Amino acid sequence: MKILLVEDDEATARLLADTLTADSYIVDVATDGQMGWELVERWEYDLLVLDIGLPRLDGLNLCRQIRAKNYRMPILLLTARDSNEEMILGLDSGADDYLTKPFDLSLLLARIRVQVRRGYSKPVSALLTRSLACGTLSLNGDSQQVIYNDREIELRRKEYQLLELLLRYPGRVFSRDGILDRLWTSEDSPTEGAVTNLIKDLRQRLKGVGIDPEIIETVYGSGYRLKKELPQPLADQTASEKPKEKTVEAIAQASEWFRRSLPKRIEQLAEIEREAREGTLTAVGQKVGKEEAHKLVGGLGTFGFVADAIAARQIETLLNEKFPLSSVQIEALSQHLSLLKESIQDLLAVPTNQLVTSDCKWQSDEVKITLLVLGSSVSEVADYQGFLQPWGIHVIHWDEPKQFQALIATITPDILLLDANSSAIDPFSFCRSLRQDLQWGDLPILVLSDRCDPPYLQQIFAAGADDFIMKPVIGPELVSRTISQVERSRSRSKVVQACSEIDPLTQLASRPSFDRQLSLLWSRLESLELPLVLMLVEIDGLSVGNREAKDRGLPQVARELGRHVDPRKDLLARYGEATFVLLFPETALDQAIKIADGIEQALARLALSTETGDRQSINIGITGTIPVPEKSVNALLTIAEQALQAARWRGGNTYCLYPF
């Protein structure tokens, strides 16, 4: 897997690059946003890791530029700012996830694995896993072992990466240039001969354990591929939670380099402070000092020194003030710098092997997230508590699904952990039912299961799950996914304005609630490549009728329409004055026409009267599509409204279908 890391702080970039390289990723490093953009245009990457505060082109604008050009690789943002507004901006700019500095390196690796597994531009059936196999030849990405008939094959790093590439993309032909792009960084200067030699070396390694070396087939004039049709994804094996030896060594080397860079960095800030006192500090100098303090914030935070990072943040904030600094600001700058100098002296006295610790200093006993576990055993929940409690995640266990509604209203959880292996719960029906609940329909659902075959995953996500974890559960992954889902849910809540979820007259979902649920459903069906039908039903005459006629007639229409939807998966809402909207996921247009016929006949039997005493006119506009990135929710609604208008023009009491 090839990753582009865009980070302007050299110490942080070195630590992250060495850690990722030790975990068998190929890593390119860019030190500013413009350089990152040039690399994106030139090379193919599986994932981008971007700092927000970048020179030349900041991380948010880089995200927007990447998405505007329709590059679809996952983007993970790193930020030293923890405000909700910054996080929301990042997600709205096109990022798929974010981490707030400081963060644990194991959490970063877990988040990267999550994004790589999701395979941003691929359907669920192509989910990427960390374990791959071809018959009795298996590759485990967590332990970085290659096994054939219970015998481990010793491979060099590039040989391992080549085998992983070929296994991960079954049947795909890779040219020599394609392999160069995937397995070497932009700083290397290999020739096509390097690929030829690498293929030869890997074939020899495989032959040495009894595997036909021609399993790697030469497609003349094109490149190389695995001869057999494979692989079939295997379940992720439990990874050791202890860092690998290579990772530990990489961290130690980056830590020592960071330690040696600190005196020079502090001296640069001290020079800025002296110039400010003497009145010789220029606007450019103040900006340079602000950027240096910002890098120091990220570096100290990444290496786990949160208190020192906070002190550096104070300096960054002061230098970000309007030029020139006032005497009060200069005095505050001196005080913060003095405290930071003292702290750095203590830091320099810490042994190298303790500079980056496995204990997260920013973990807290404070309850920040309430997690409800449904279906797991008592012993499993005890394990989950051990993983989650240090992160301020309070775990509540419940094993009575029938009493779920009463319980959830009492504890108001932030996320639900649903064990699909429980014999007492049908995970598909449960998810669908919860998604139709007007109060709890947006509660993040994290599903646990010992199954990970693609058809099963498609069913889980189609039913309404937000994320999935393979059992047995790996602690860091459970922590990462729980926090990620809750943070995203809270970010969405900040964006959505407070509005009534239920229309008081019809007791259906309101228009704002419908708009929000449509966006969520669109995204889910886009990832699954499944169809969506949208139907607008208008009772012409009631829209201009008197208040009494509407108050009496519209609830009757709502009840009748409710008989034509499946509350476990479909959605019915009030769309306008006398207009209703129905959403039918996973439904073909020919099915929608049959539903429209039934609705038209049923509403005609109601024999509602308008203000003039005439019978009502029923107009129905229908559209449908398979959601894809090139289409939008707004366009879907526009086409449905055009179809409704066409039904009116035809004289009413009819429907019009406009495919999207």
C-alpha positions, 0 to 999 in steps of 0.5 A: 500500500502506498501512502502520501504523507504531507507534513511540514514538521520534519520531526513529526514527518520522520516519526510517522514515515518511519512508523508507516514504513516499518508497518510495510507501507510505501511512504512518500513525504511532502513538506507543503501542500503544493508539493503534495498536490504535485505528487498526487497528480503524478503518482497513484496513492492508496491513502493520503495523510495530511496535516491541516496547517501546511505552507503554500497550500493548506490541508483543507484547500488541498482536500478540496482541490483533490476532490474537485479533480475527482481523486477518490483515495481516502484522506486522513487529516491530522490537526493540532486544533480540536475545535468542532468547527475545524473538524467539520470543515475538514470533513466537509472539504472531502476528508474521510477521517481525522486525528487530533494531535496528540495521538497514539501511533497505534491509533493512527495505524488502526485508522489507516487500516480502517480507511484502507479496508473500506476501499473508498472507490470500491464496492463492499465486495472489494473490501481490502483486508490485512490477510490474503491467501492463495490456497495454502499460501497466506499473507498476514498483514498484521504479523507480516508473515508469509506462510505456505503449508504451515512453513514461513517463507522469509521474504525481503521487504520489496519481495513481500510488498510485491507478493501483497500487491499481486494477491490483493488485486487478483487477475490484474496485470501490472506493468513494470511502470505500474509496479515501480509506482506502487513499490518505490517512493518518488525519491527513489530512482529505480529502472524497469530492470529493478522490477525484472530482478524483483520478479525473479527474486520472488519466484526463486523464494516461492520455488524454494518452498515448493511453489511453482514459480510460474504462479507469477505469470508474464503477460508479454507486452503488458506486465505480470499477474498471478496465474490463478484466480485469487485471492479470497479474503480471509478473516483478519487474524488477531494482531499483536497489540505490542508494537513490532520490533521494526516499529519500535526501532523506527520510533526510537530513531525518530525520537532521538532525532526529535530530541536533538532538534529541540535546542535549535527550535527553542533558540529560534523562538528565543531569537523571535522574542529578543527581536520583539523586545528590541523592536526589530521584529518584522511582520515576516519574522513574526509569521516565521515564528508562528509557523515554527511554534505551530510545528513544535505543537504538532511535534510535542503532541505527536511524541506524547508531551501534551503539557509542553504542546499546550505551552507551545500552542500559547506561543503560537497564538500570541505570534498569530496576533496582529503585528506588531505585538503589544508590550503586554503580548511580548511579556506573555510571550517571554513567560510562556517561552521561559516555561517551555525552556524549563520543560524542554530541559526536563524533556532532554533528560528523559532517556531515549527509550522513554521519549515516546511511551505506550501510555497515552498521557491524554487519556482520561477517566472522565466519561466522554462517550456512553457505549451500549453493548447489546448481545455480547457475553459478560466476559466479552463486555469485560474485555471491551471495558478494559479497552475502552475505559481508559479513553473515557468511554463508559460501557453499559451491557444489556442482554434483553432486546425486547426491553431495548426501547425503554432502556435506550430512552433512559441511558441515551447512549452515544453509540450502540455496539451490536453483537450479530452473533447473539442468538437472541437478536436478528441484526438485520431486522434490529438495524432496520427498525432502529433506523426508522425510529424518529428519535434514535434513527441516527444512533451510530451502530457498530456491528460485531461478527465472526463473519466477514464474507462480502454478501453478509457485509452487504446485508449488514450495511444495507440494514443500517450499520455504520461500521463493522468489526471482525471478532475476536475484537482487537482493542485499538481497533475497537477504540478507534472505530468507536471514537471515530463514529461518535465524533462524526455523529457529533459533527453532523449534529453541529451542522444540522440546525435544530428542527422538529423531527416530526410533522405535528399534523400528520405525525410523519417525519418532517421535511428537515428530517427527511432531507437528512435521512435522504443524504444518509441513505444516498451515501449508504446505497452509493457504497453498496451500488444499490438502487433508490426510488423517490416518489412525490404524492400531491393531493391537489386542492388540499394545498389551497383549501381551508385549514379545516379541510387540511387538518381533517384530510392530510392525516387520513392521507398519511395513514393510507400512505403508511400502508404502502411502505415497509417501516423497516426499510422505507421512509415516508415524510411530509414534503410540502403543504399537501405533498408527501415523499416516499423513499424506497431503497433497493427497489426497481422502477417497475416495482415503483410503478406498481406501488404508485398504482396501488397508492392512486387507487387507495387515495381515490377511495378516501373521497376527500373533498376540497374547499370547492366541494370537488373531489381531490386530484392525485398527482404522483411524480416518480424517479429513481437511480443507483446513487453514484458520485457524479449524481446528487441528492438535489438533482434527484429531488429536482427530477422528482419535482419535474415529474410531479409537475408533468403529472399536473399538466396531464390533468391530474389523477395520474403519475409520471416517471422520469428516470434519473 
